[in-house]
Amino acid sequence: MSQQQEIFVTTADEIPGYMVIQILGIVVGVSLLSKRYDLSKEDEAKKFLEESEKARVNALNEMVQRAKELNSTAIISVRFDSHRINDDYDEIIAYGTAVKVIKSVH
């Protein structure tokens, strides 16, 4: 599979119509989220929400890139988590299981 091809990414443990033929391992993506916003101010709260979404997307994209490096065709059981680094930053984590899948013959 070319690294340019898309892969399945799902929070489910399986993909309807496909069968897992190989488990390649856990893949992880991480990004940082600044918490330097005054959430009592509407414009800063909005900016914080936008930055939160960007952090999740960045973590997800990094996880997908790791799976592609393993020649994975899917990532199953995807989850997000966060970890407080200090008063100013949180670590946003995306993780899942990289697998190879094939279309089921059913």
RAPEHU-V411988 format. One record per helix or strand of 3 or more residues. SS is the DSSP state (hx for helix, st for strand). FROM is the first residue (numbers start at 1). TO is the last residue. If there is no record, write none. Layout:
# RAPEHU-V411988
((SS & FROM & TO) (SS & FROM & TO))
This chain:
# RAPEHU-V411988
((st & 18 & 34) (hx & 42 & 69) (st & 74 & 84) (st & 89 & 103))
